[in-house]
């Protein structure tokens, strides 16, 4: 075997076990096919030289000592633990890596002989830098504790690695400077050792050794602190410190930006509290309705209405304008001459209902036990708004037929259905009513029990109606309860009530009647007034009851003549002033008049120009100024158009009016728009 190179050994006074307990490193050679060697970290080598073999420096054993063993070259050495050969504590280099639980030897100091150190290519594993004077730093890779294949069990290599002269490299400037300083301060060459703290034991969870930085000792220098020995925790602590520093910098930057923004946009002055600014002097375009608003004069109103009232399309025009606050008549034209009011007559019926009935009164429909078992009798209570199709009714708050059927079903089986319409008397159709109006949707026979006002299509307010609404409603009840059909009959006196449903309150019924101008509902309410005042529940009884109630409340009906409560008959005649008198009582600014409080709902029941009810599609073009400011009841028959209601003028004054036109001109395109212009003229009057 060729001569073995001289590998570094430990001093004779240090046992080979000290080397065995040291962390090991692996030196990677430039060529992959050449073997590598692992050395204890305590013996870091300078670059091998062809002129000079490698030398080792003495090493001091750890305080607690180690056993005997072999040096790296296999030569027995002794230490504080005992002679070579394996005394107590001795250990051979069968495994050179560190032993868990074994003490560590103090790393040795390396004295380079020349200016070169071995250049070791750095693999991907963790590396440890070793500082050597006058030379480049060698990187020694740490690998797991395993033996290379060329080591035998005695710790001797089968064949030493090939010796290669490393490529000279220029030392780093800072290293050269430091080495020069050290050399100047060096005493005569003498091997000295200083204790170096052993590196911490690797964590049990990680098998790879920890990196150790070794510094060359220099005479006269203080010993390096223990924290120079690097561990895995140090990079982590460094990263944490870096994160903390960066976080503080971000916070400082945000604080600086905030301060800059505050200064840029007014500084602390921007958050100073100041007294509130004086309120702006706003001149509202919409003025509140008050009694103190400027009162129009008759001359001013006459001037405002001269043009609109002179429109020839209106034919024969009668009308009246009154200031409710003062009671002053501001304009009149044939106001005491009776004329056909058409549906504007409903104002009188509604007023009579509000003056005579309680606003919370409801119309009740009942089903009672018949004379025979399994027989039931529907007792009509005068409510024409019962809904046969919930969710589709044109009457808000209407009771439902399904509710009534459900109540009766719960009492037991039904085999026969009767319906009692005896609440009303007299004819079912009014004087001069035309039967064609039934199919046209204007009216249905007036009976005390019907569904949806007698409409065939419950959701179509102007749709066709049925000629026998009572029978149709009773048949619908029988079908839903499981009986074969329904026939007319009378309810036994004092019969047990099996089910009952109630209409919306009277005030709501009046509102709905005025909004959609429902003739059937109006006639039903007129009959309730008749029953309340002791009159018969018929057309004649209803008319008499309305007249009696209004006369009793101070209204002059001397020249009024009407035969129904809805205004459907063309024979009805009333003066325009009667309508404005009733509206004046409802629109007075104070409640000093006892009638005013009861009649107030009459004003809110009036359709809004361009907004609701029968006025929803009107008030365009030249009548637009009145949109939203005019509330009025319409009236339409062949050759007759009427408009009666209230308006708020630009000064905030409430005025009431009534206009009735008898004209052969086109009602939809000419007459009604002309009436709308008259009401809009009152809105823009300000005729004080």
Order of alpha helices (4+ residues) and beta strands (2+ residues): alpha-beta-beta-beta-beta-beta-beta-alpha-alpha-alpha-beta-beta-beta-alpha-beta-beta-beta-alpha-beta-alpha-beta-alpha-beta-beta-alpha-alpha-alpha-beta-alpha-alpha-beta-beta-beta-beta-alpha
